[in-house]
């Protein structure tokens, strides 16, 4: 049963309902031991943080920064701040000093909570350039505080300010004054172009989103929900709080790189993720199959064919599978597919929301075929995540992003742009009236920047309008669509399509270096460095053959004609990726101008 309270009291209301039931499963920073908090303990920590924040002098609707990886302390701060009607400003744990400085100054942040050593060091370095910043509060007790820093304190010491709840009467009075018009977050989007802009998210937006999602997302008290994406990401933030309204247990994963091990240790039933996660699962499984015996390969390919026929050709279309097919699928599901899910740590899999980028149809079909319910959806920070999604157990079309949630009005402009209106849509951008005005049509619809269409009640996306490339021959190219096709190859880790105002399509490709090195050793290809490996003619010929196979269904003018293998990853540090790991095409075009120009000689 959902308890959709105002966020200032949500955790406390759930504690009254669920008491000593397990609420949070977590590990301390740097620890391998899993611990837990009950709902009552969760509530008590939030009360303590609210009291401590009042004792620090945090005021109603003041902006409080959180610069950290996922952690239970992050949750305590979010809900503790909302408990006194403050606003939280989440920063990605990978944010640069320049980004931190901009956001702290733009939002006039006085108090900044940080996670580990890296975040503390960055915050300390920008402290003198941020005129409003007064305190840095550190979650990880293992962080070394500079001996010259008189403005930092550990979270443990901060909590002592709220011991025995000295300001409880004031906290509860503030909660009674809370409204749905209160700001909950200002969420800065890094964007693939231009400066960060702060998206305003209100309590009312969250409330409306949870009402709508409760009707189509069947998460409940029996679910164990692994948090994989950063809490800063609106998809994870909205999903996490939705799960709290439903009384589900949260498994807090602090280190994304350890997610697969975490899955095997904690056996989640649900997890929100981006398509790249499932692409890597697909590549990992297929790699194991390719290296198995001929008999095993034949068995698995047959199993996949049966899974696709049962789950895609019939169930996804709302049809009942024939009895013989159903019996064969059940047998395969209990043997082959159950072993695959167990290897992933998903033996109790319920459903897995997936959004944030284009889902490759091959990957989507594979995930469903092995008996994992991928729920594909679409949303933006400005829409408080969900705009549309598939509904578990109901017909869906591979390639769509589902049915619009209740309360959202979708209109397609004459140019094909998806336009939105509804109670979950932002009121605009913090301190940016110019951007706010430009973001809405005259009749009040929000411009998403995505092109798409509605068919049979489902929403289909085509491409980011501003990302469409026009070749010098006048042909329009959708780079993300081509990139999603190439990313399913086991040898390709990252890819950036080049085509705008060029004669043909080319690509910058970051290979999966360990696999490429294995290939070279198996084929007696000598190399002394990654540069030498990426330049090898035999390696490039092998990659060309794989790319040509993947792009057979593309139009001739869409196909990659030339590519360059690069010896180093695209990085956030060099400004080539956003904090959500989307590529910044303008930066890549500048950083790799020499390599790109060479492909067009």
C-alpha positions as CSV (number, residue, x, y, z in Angstrom):
1,X,0.0,0.0,0.0
2,X,1.4,3.4,-1.0
3,X,1.8,6.1,1.6
4,X,2.2,9.2,-0.5
5,X,2.8,11.8,2.2
6,X,4.5,15.2,1.9
7,X,8.2,14.5,1.7
8,X,8.8,16.4,4.9
9,X,7.0,13.5,6.8
10,X,7.1,10.5,4.4
11,X,9.8,8.5,6.3
12,X,8.1,9.1,9.7
13,X,4.7,8.0,8.3
14,X,6.2,4.8,6.9
15,X,7.9,4.1,10.2
16,X,4.6,4.3,12.0
17,X,3.3,1.8,9.5
18,X,6.2,-0.6,9.1
19,X,8.1,-0.1,12.4
20,X,11.0,-2.5,12.9
21,X,10.8,-4.0,9.4
22,X,14.0,-3.6,7.4
23,X,14.2,-0.4,5.4
24,X,17.8,0.2,4.3
25,X,20.5,-2.3,3.4
26,X,23.9,-0.6,3.1
27,X,27.7,-0.7,3.6
28,X,29.8,1.9,5.3
29,X,32.3,3.7,3.1
30,X,35.1,1.3,2.2
31,X,33.5,-1.6,4.1
32,X,32.5,-5.0,2.7
33,X,30.0,-5.8,5.5
34,X,26.3,-5.3,4.7
35,X,24.3,-3.7,7.5
36,X,20.7,-2.5,7.8
37,X,18.4,0.1,9.3
38,X,14.8,-0.5,10.2
39,X,12.1,2.0,9.3
40,X,12.1,3.2,13.0
41,X,15.8,3.7,12.9
42,X,15.6,5.4,9.5
43,X,13.0,7.8,10.9
44,X,15.0,8.5,14.0
45,X,18.1,9.5,11.9
46,X,16.0,11.8,9.8
47,X,14.6,13.5,12.9
48,X,18.1,13.9,14.2
49,X,19.3,15.5,11.0
50,X,16.4,17.9,10.9
51,X,17.2,19.0,14.5
52,X,20.9,19.3,13.7
53,X,20.2,21.4,10.6
54,X,18.1,23.8,12.6
55,X,20.9,24.1,15.1
56,X,23.3,24.9,12.3
57,X,20.9,27.8,11.3
58,X,19.5,26.4,8.1
59,X,16.4,28.3,7.2
60,X,13.1,27.6,5.4
61,X,13.7,27.0,1.6
62,X,17.4,27.5,2.0
63,X,19.5,25.6,-0.5
64,X,21.7,22.8,1.0
65,X,24.3,21.1,-1.2
66,X,24.9,17.3,-1.2
67,X,28.1,16.3,-3.1
68,X,28.4,12.5,-2.6
69,X,28.1,9.0,-3.9
70,X,25.0,7.1,-2.9
71,X,25.0,6.5,0.9
72,X,22.6,6.2,3.8
73,X,23.8,9.6,5.0
74,X,22.7,11.1,1.7
75,X,19.2,9.8,2.4
76,X,19.2,11.1,5.9
77,X,20.2,14.6,4.6
78,X,17.6,14.7,1.8
79,X,14.7,13.8,4.1
80,X,16.2,15.7,7.1
81,X,16.3,18.9,5.0
82,X,12.8,18.4,3.7
83,X,11.7,17.9,7.3
84,X,12.5,21.6,8.0
85,X,11.4,22.8,4.5
86,X,14.9,23.3,3.2
87,X,15.9,22.5,-0.5
88,X,18.5,20.0,-1.4
89,X,20.9,20.6,-4.3
90,X,22.4,17.2,-5.4
91,X,25.8,17.3,-7.1
92,X,27.2,14.3,-8.9
93,X,30.1,12.7,-7.0
94,X,32.2,13.1,-10.2
95,X,31.5,16.8,-10.6
96,X,34.5,19.0,-11.4
97,X,35.7,21.8,-9.3
98,X,34.5,24.3,-11.9
99,X,31.0,22.7,-11.8
100,X,30.9,22.7,-8.0
101,X,32.0,26.4,-7.9
102,X,29.3,27.4,-10.4
103,X,26.5,25.5,-8.6
104,X,27.4,26.6,-5.1
105,X,27.6,30.2,-6.2
106,X,24.4,30.1,-8.3
107,X,22.4,28.5,-5.6
108,X,24.1,30.5,-2.8
109,X,24.8,27.3,-0.8
110,X,26.1,27.9,2.8
111,X,26.3,24.2,3.9
112,X,27.8,21.5,1.6
113,X,27.6,17.8,2.6
114,X,30.4,15.7,0.9
115,X,31.0,12.0,0.7
116,X,34.6,10.8,0.5
117,X,38.1,12.2,0.2
118,X,37.8,13.2,-3.5
119,X,34.7,15.2,-2.9
120,X,36.1,16.9,0.3
121,X,39.3,17.8,-1.5
122,X,37.4,19.4,-4.4
123,X,35.1,21.3,-2.1
124,X,38.0,22.6,0.0
125,X,39.9,23.8,-3.1
126,X,36.9,25.9,-4.3
127,X,35.9,27.1,-0.8
128,X,37.7,30.5,-1.1
129,X,36.0,31.2,-4.5
130,X,32.5,30.5,-3.1
131,X,31.5,33.6,-1.1
132,X,28.4,32.0,0.6
133,X,30.0,28.7,1.6
134,X,30.4,28.4,5.4
135,X,30.7,24.7,6.2
136,X,31.7,21.4,4.7
137,X,30.2,18.3,6.4
138,X,31.9,15.0,5.6
139,X,30.0,11.7,5.5
140,X,33.1,9.4,5.5
141,X,34.9,9.4,8.8
142,X,38.0,8.2,7.1
143,X,38.5,11.4,5.2
144,X,41.6,13.3,6.1
145,X,40.7,16.9,6.9
146,X,43.3,19.5,6.1
147,X,45.0,20.8,9.3
148,X,44.3,24.4,8.1
149,X,40.6,23.8,7.5
150,X,38.5,25.2,10.3
151,X,35.3,25.0,8.3
152,X,35.0,21.2,7.9
153,X,33.3,18.8,10.3
154,X,32.4,15.1,10.2
155,X,28.8,14.0,9.8
156,X,29.1,12.1,13.1
157,X,29.8,15.4,14.9
158,X,27.1,17.2,12.9
159,X,24.6,14.5,14.2
160,X,25.5,15.4,17.8
161,X,23.8,18.8,17.2
162,X,20.6,16.9,16.9
163,X,21.0,14.4,19.7
164,X,17.9,14.1,21.9
165,X,16.0,16.2,19.3
166,X,16.4,19.6,21.0
167,X,14.5,21.5,18.3
168,X,11.7,18.9,17.8
169,X,8.8,21.3,18.5
170,X,10.1,23.7,15.8
171,X,10.7,20.8,13.4
172,X,7.1,19.6,13.7
173,X,5.8,23.1,13.4
174,X,7.6,23.6,10.2
175,X,6.3,20.3,8.8
176,X,2.7,21.5,9.5
177,X,3.5,24.7,7.5
178,X,4.9,22.7,4.5
179,X,3.0,23.0,1.2
180,X,3.1,21.3,-2.2
181,X,4.5,24.6,-3.6
182,X,7.7,24.3,-1.5
183,X,10.8,23.5,-3.6
184,X,12.2,20.1,-2.9
185,X,15.3,20.2,-5.2
186,X,17.2,22.3,-7.7
187,X,18.7,19.7,-9.9
188,X,21.5,21.0,-12.1
189,X,21.7,19.2,-15.5
190,X,25.2,19.1,-16.9
191,X,23.9,18.9,-20.5
192,X,25.8,17.9,-23.6
193,X,26.1,21.6,-24.6
194,X,26.3,24.9,-22.6
195,X,26.4,25.7,-18.9
196,X,24.5,23.8,-16.2
197,X,21.0,24.9,-15.6
198,X,19.1,24.3,-12.3
199,X,15.8,22.5,-12.8
200,X,13.2,23.5,-10.2
201,X,11.4,20.5,-8.7
202,X,8.6,21.1,-6.2
203,X,6.9,18.9,-3.6
204,X,3.8,18.9,-5.7
205,X,5.6,17.5,-8.7
206,X,6.9,14.6,-6.6
207,X,3.5,14.0,-5.1
208,X,1.8,13.9,-8.6
209,X,4.6,11.7,-10.0
210,X,4.1,9.1,-7.2
211,X,0.3,9.1,-7.7
212,X,0.7,8.4,-11.4
213,X,3.5,5.8,-11.1
214,X,1.7,3.9,-8.3
215,X,-0.9,3.1,-11.0
216,X,1.6,1.5,-13.4
217,X,4.7,0.5,-11.5
218,X,4.0,-2.6,-9.2
219,X,6.8,-2.1,-6.7
220,X,5.8,-3.1,-3.1
221,X,6.8,-4.0,0.4
222,X,8.2,-7.4,-0.6
223,X,10.7,-5.9,-3.1
224,X,14.4,-5.4,-2.5
225,X,15.4,-2.5,-4.6
226,X,19.1,-2.0,-5.6
227,X,20.1,1.7,-6.1
228,X,22.6,1.6,-9.0
229,X,22.3,5.0,-10.6
230,X,23.5,8.1,-8.6
231,X,20.8,9.6,-6.3
232,X,21.6,12.9,-8.1
233,X,20.1,11.4,-11.3
234,X,16.4,12.2,-11.5
235,X,15.6,8.7,-12.6
236,X,17.1,7.2,-9.5
237,X,16.0,9.9,-7.2
238,X,12.3,9.7,-8.3
239,X,12.4,5.9,-8.3
240,X,14.1,5.7,-4.9
241,X,11.5,7.9,-3.3
242,X,8.6,6.0,-5.1
243,X,10.0,2.8,-3.5
244,X,10.0,4.4,-0.1
245,X,6.3,5.5,-0.6
246,X,5.6,1.8,-1.3
247,X,7.5,0.5,1.7
248,X,10.1,-1.4,-0.3
249,X,13.6,-2.1,1.1
250,X,16.4,-0.1,-0.5
251,X,19.8,-1.6,-1.1
252,X,22.2,1.4,-1.2
253,X,25.1,0.7,-3.6
254,X,27.8,3.3,-3.0
255,X,30.3,2.2,-5.7
256,X,28.7,1.7,-9.2
257,X,31.7,-0.3,-10.4
258,X,30.8,-3.0,-7.9
259,X,27.2,-3.3,-8.9
260,X,27.4,-6.8,-10.4
261,X,29.0,-8.2,-7.2
262,X,26.4,-6.3,-5.2
263,X,23.7,-8.0,-7.2
264,X,25.1,-11.4,-6.4
265,X,25.4,-10.6,-2.7
266,X,22.0,-9.0,-2.1
267,X,19.7,-10.5,-4.7
268,X,17.6,-7.5,-5.6
269,X,14.1,-7.9,-7.1
270,X,14.1,-4.5,-8.8
271,X,16.7,-2.0,-10.0
272,X,16.5,1.1,-12.2
273,X,19.2,1.3,-14.8
274,X,20.3,2.8,-18.1
275,X,20.4,0.7,-21.3
276,X,24.2,0.5,-21.2
277,X,24.0,-1.7,-18.2
278,X,21.9,-4.3,-20.0
279,X,24.1,-4.0,-23.1
280,X,27.0,-5.1,-21.0
281,X,24.9,-7.9,-19.5
282,X,24.0,-9.0,-23.1
283,X,27.6,-8.8,-24.2
284,X,28.8,-10.7,-21.1
285,X,26.3,-13.6,-21.6
286,X,27.0,-13.8,-25.4
287,X,30.7,-13.8,-24.8
288,X,30.4,-16.8,-22.4
289,X,28.2,-18.6,-25.0
290,X,30.7,-18.0,-27.8
291,X,33.5,-19.5,-25.7
292,X,31.5,-22.6,-24.8
293,X,31.3,-25.9,-26.8
294,X,29.4,-26.3,-30.1
295,X,26.6,-28.3,-28.3
296,X,26.2,-25.7,-25.6
297,X,26.1,-22.9,-28.2
298,X,23.4,-24.7,-30.1
299,X,21.3,-25.4,-26.9
300,X,21.5,-21.7,-25.8
301,X,20.6,-20.4,-29.2
302,X,17.6,-22.7,-29.4
303,X,16.6,-21.6,-25.8
304,X,16.8,-17.9,-26.9
305,X,14.7,-18.6,-29.9
306,X,12.1,-20.2,-27.7
307,X,12.2,-17.4,-25.2
308,X,11.8,-14.8,-27.9
309,X,8.9,-16.6,-29.5
310,X,7.1,-17.1,-26.1
311,X,7.8,-13.7,-24.5
312,X,8.1,-11.4,-27.5
313,X,6.1,-12.9,-30.3
314,X,3.2,-13.9,-28.0
315,X,3.2,-12.3,-24.5
316,X,4.4,-8.8,-25.6
317,X,1.5,-8.7,-28.1
318,X,-1.1,-9.8,-25.6
319,X,-1.4,-13.2,-27.1
320,X,-1.5,-16.5,-25.2
321,X,1.3,-18.8,-26.2
322,X,0.4,-22.3,-27.6
323,X,0.5,-25.0,-24.9
324,X,3.4,-26.9,-26.5
325,X,5.5,-23.7,-26.7
326,X,4.6,-22.7,-23.1
327,X,5.6,-26.1,-21.7
328,X,8.9,-26.0,-23.6
329,X,9.6,-22.4,-22.4
330,X,8.8,-23.3,-18.8
331,X,11.3,-26.2,-19.0
332,X,14.0,-24.0,-20.5
333,X,13.2,-21.2,-18.0
334,X,13.7,-23.5,-15.0
335,X,17.0,-24.8,-16.3
336,X,19.0,-22.6,-18.7
337,X,17.5,-19.2,-18.0
338,X,17.4,-19.6,-14.3
339,X,21.1,-20.3,-14.3
340,X,21.8,-17.1,-16.3
341,X,19.7,-15.1,-13.8
342,X,21.4,-16.8,-10.8
343,X,24.8,-15.9,-12.3
344,X,23.6,-12.2,-12.4
345,X,22.2,-12.4,-8.9
346,X,18.7,-12.0,-10.2
347,X,17.1,-15.3,-9.2
348,X,14.2,-13.4,-7.6
349,X,13.9,-10.9,-10.4
350,X,10.6,-8.9,-10.4
351,X,11.0,-6.0,-12.9
352,X,13.7,-3.5,-14.0
353,X,12.9,0.0,-15.1
354,X,15.2,1.2,-17.9
355,X,15.5,4.6,-19.4
356,X,17.9,7.4,-20.1
357,X,18.9,6.5,-23.6
358,X,17.9,4.5,-26.6
359,X,17.4,0.8,-25.9
360,X,18.8,-1.4,-28.6
361,X,15.9,-3.7,-29.8
362,X,18.3,-6.7,-29.9
363,X,19.2,-6.1,-26.2
364,X,15.5,-5.5,-25.2
365,X,14.4,-8.8,-26.9
366,X,17.3,-10.7,-25.3
367,X,16.5,-9.4,-21.7
368,X,12.8,-10.4,-22.1
369,X,13.7,-13.7,-23.7
370,X,15.7,-14.9,-20.7
371,X,12.8,-14.1,-18.4
372,X,13.7,-10.7,-17.0
373,X,11.0,-8.0,-17.1
374,X,12.7,-4.9,-18.5
375,X,10.2,-2.0,-18.2
376,X,11.3,0.6,-20.8
377,X,10.4,4.2,-20.2
378,X,11.1,7.8,-21.0
379,X,11.5,10.9,-19.0
380,X,13.5,14.0,-18.3
381,X,14.7,15.9,-15.2
382,X,12.2,18.6,-16.2
383,X,9.3,16.0,-16.1
384,X,10.5,14.6,-12.7
385,X,11.5,11.4,-14.5
386,X,8.7,9.4,-15.9
387,X,6.7,10.6,-19.0
388,X,5.8,7.1,-20.2
389,X,6.7,3.5,-19.6
390,X,5.7,-0.1,-20.4
391,X,3.2,-1.7,-17.9
392,X,4.3,-5.0,-16.4
393,X,2.1,-7.9,-17.7
394,X,0.5,-5.7,-20.4
395,X,1.2,-5.7,-24.2
396,X,4.1,-3.6,-25.3
397,X,6.1,-2.9,-28.5
398,X,9.8,-3.5,-28.6
399,X,11.2,-0.1,-29.6
400,X,8.6,2.0,-27.9
401,X,9.0,3.9,-24.6
402,X,5.6,2.9,-23.3
403,X,2.3,4.5,-22.5
404,X,2.1,8.0,-21.1
405,X,1.5,8.1,-17.3
406,X,-1.7,9.5,-16.0
407,X,-1.8,13.3,-15.9
408,X,0.7,13.9,-18.7
409,X,-0.6,15.5,-21.9
410,X,1.6,14.8,-24.9
411,X,1.4,16.8,-28.1
412,X,3.6,16.4,-31.2
413,X,4.6,19.7,-32.8
414,X,4.6,20.3,-36.5
415,X,8.4,19.8,-36.4
416,X,7.9,16.4,-34.7
417,X,9.0,17.5,-31.3
418,X,7.5,15.8,-28.2
419,X,5.7,18.5,-26.1
420,X,4.6,17.9,-22.5
421,X,2.1,19.5,-20.0
422,X,1.0,18.2,-16.6
423,X,1.5,18.4,-12.8
424,X,4.9,16.7,-12.9
425,X,6.4,19.2,-15.3
426,X,8.9,21.8,-13.9
427,X,7.9,25.4,-13.5
428,X,11.3,26.4,-15.0
429,X,15.0,27.0,-14.3
430,X,16.5,28.6,-11.2
431,X,17.7,32.1,-11.9
432,X,17.1,31.7,-15.6
433,X,13.9,33.4,-16.8
434,X,15.3,33.5,-20.3
435,X,15.8,29.7,-20.5
436,X,12.4,29.1,-18.8
437,X,10.6,31.3,-21.4
438,X,12.3,29.5,-24.3
439,X,11.5,26.1,-22.8
440,X,7.7,26.5,-23.1
441,X,5.4,27.0,-26.0
442,X,2.8,29.9,-26.0
443,X,0.1,27.4,-24.8
444,X,2.2,26.2,-21.9
445,X,3.7,22.9,-23.2
446,X,7.3,22.1,-22.3
447,X,9.7,21.5,-25.2
448,X,11.6,18.3,-24.7
449,X,14.0,18.6,-27.6
450,X,13.2,15.0,-28.6
451,X,11.4,14.0,-31.8
452,X,8.9,11.3,-31.7
453,X,5.3,10.1,-32.4
454,X,2.4,8.4,-30.8
455,X,1.0,5.1,-32.3
456,X,-1.5,2.8,-30.7
457,X,-1.3,4.7,-27.4
458,X,2.5,4.2,-27.2
459,X,5.2,6.8,-27.5
460,X,8.0,6.2,-29.9
461,X,11.2,8.4,-29.9
462,X,13.3,9.1,-33.0
463,X,16.2,11.4,-32.0
464,X,17.2,14.5,-30.1
465,X,16.2,17.2,-32.6
466,X,19.4,19.2,-32.0
467,X,21.5,16.0,-32.4
468,X,20.3,15.3,-35.9
469,X,23.3,15.6,-38.3
470,X,23.0,16.8,-41.9
471,X,25.7,15.5,-44.2
472,X,27.2,17.6,-46.9
473,X,25.1,15.6,-49.3
474,X,21.9,16.8,-47.6
475,X,21.0,13.5,-45.8
476,X,19.9,13.6,-42.2
477,X,21.7,11.2,-39.8
478,X,20.5,10.1,-36.3
479,X,23.9,9.5,-34.4
480,X,22.4,7.9,-31.3
481,X,20.6,5.3,-33.3
482,X,23.8,4.3,-35.0
483,X,25.8,4.3,-31.8
484,X,23.2,2.1,-30.0
485,X,23.6,-0.5,-32.8
486,X,27.4,-0.6,-32.5
487,X,27.5,-0.6,-28.7
488,X,26.2,-4.2,-28.5
489,X,29.5,-5.5,-30.0
490,X,31.7,-7.0,-27.3
491,X,34.8,-5.2,-28.6
492,X,33.2,-1.7,-28.4
493,X,33.1,0.2,-25.1
494,X,32.3,3.8,-26.3
495,X,31.5,5.3,-29.7
496,X,30.9,8.8,-31.1
497,X,29.4,9.1,-34.6
498,X,30.8,12.0,-36.8
499,X,28.7,13.1,-39.7
500,X,27.6,16.8,-39.4
501,X,28.4,18.6,-42.6
502,X,30.7,15.7,-43.7
503,X,30.6,13.7,-46.9
504,X,29.9,10.4,-45.0
505,X,29.5,8.9,-41.6
506,X,32.6,8.1,-39.5
507,X,33.2,7.1,-35.9
508,X,35.5,7.5,-33.0
509,X,35.6,4.1,-31.2
510,X,36.9,3.2,-27.7
511,X,37.5,-0.6,-27.8
512,X,37.2,-2.9,-24.8
513,X,41.0,-3.1,-24.4
514,X,41.3,-6.4,-22.5
515,X,39.3,-8.2,-25.1
516,X,41.2,-6.6,-27.9
517,X,44.5,-7.5,-26.3
518,X,43.3,-11.1,-26.0
519,X,42.4,-11.1,-29.7
520,X,45.8,-9.8,-30.6
521,X,47.6,-12.5,-28.5
522,X,45.4,-15.3,-30.0
523,X,46.3,-14.1,-33.5
524,X,50.0,-13.5,-32.8
525,X,49.7,-9.8,-33.3
526,X,52.5,-8.1,-31.4
527,X,52.1,-4.7,-29.8
528,X,54.0,-2.6,-27.3
529,X,51.2,-0.1,-26.4
530,X,47.5,0.5,-26.8
531,X,48.4,3.1,-29.5
532,X,50.1,0.4,-31.5
533,X,47.3,-2.1,-30.9
534,X,44.6,0.4,-32.1
535,X,46.6,1.3,-35.2
536,X,47.2,-2.4,-36.2
537,X,45.9,-3.1,-39.7
538,X,44.7,-6.7,-38.8
539,X,42.9,-5.4,-35.7
540,X,41.2,-2.7,-37.7
541,X,40.1,-5.1,-40.4
542,X,38.5,-7.4,-37.8
543,X,36.7,-4.4,-36.3
544,X,35.5,-3.3,-39.8
545,X,34.0,-6.7,-40.5
546,X,32.1,-6.7,-37.1
547,X,30.8,-3.1,-37.7
548,X,29.7,-4.0,-41.3
549,X,27.7,-6.9,-39.9
550,X,26.0,-4.7,-37.2
551,X,25.0,-2.0,-39.7
552,X,23.6,-4.1,-42.5
553,X,20.1,-2.9,-41.9
554,X,21.1,0.8,-42.0
555,X,20.6,2.9,-45.2
556,X,23.8,3.2,-47.2
557,X,24.2,6.9,-46.2
558,X,23.8,6.0,-42.5
559,X,26.6,3.4,-42.5
560,X,30.0,4.1,-40.9
561,X,32.5,4.2,-43.7
562,X,35.6,4.9,-41.7
563,X,36.5,4.7,-38.0
564,X,39.4,5.4,-35.7
565,X,40.2,3.2,-32.7
566,X,41.4,5.4,-29.8
567,X,43.8,4.3,-27.1
568,X,42.2,6.2,-24.2
569,X,38.6,6.4,-22.9
570,X,36.4,9.5,-23.3
571,X,36.4,11.1,-19.8
572,X,34.5,13.5,-17.6
573,X,37.9,15.0,-16.5
574,X,38.6,16.2,-20.1
575,X,35.0,17.5,-20.5
576,X,34.1,14.8,-23.0
577,X,31.3,13.2,-21.0
578,X,28.6,14.6,-18.8
579,X,28.2,13.3,-15.3
580,X,25.6,10.9,-16.6
581,X,28.2,9.6,-19.1
582,X,26.5,11.1,-22.2
583,X,29.1,12.2,-24.8
584,X,29.7,15.9,-25.5
585,X,30.0,15.9,-29.2
586,X,31.3,19.5,-29.5
587,X,34.1,18.8,-27.1
588,X,35.0,15.5,-28.8
589,X,35.1,17.2,-32.2
590,X,37.5,19.7,-30.7
591,X,39.7,17.3,-28.8
592,X,40.0,14.8,-31.7
593,X,40.0,17.2,-34.6
594,X,43.2,15.8,-36.0
595,X,41.9,12.2,-35.9
596,X,38.6,13.2,-37.4
597,X,40.1,15.3,-40.2
598,X,42.4,12.4,-41.1
599,X,39.3,10.1,-41.7
600,X,38.1,12.6,-44.4
601,X,41.4,13.0,-46.3
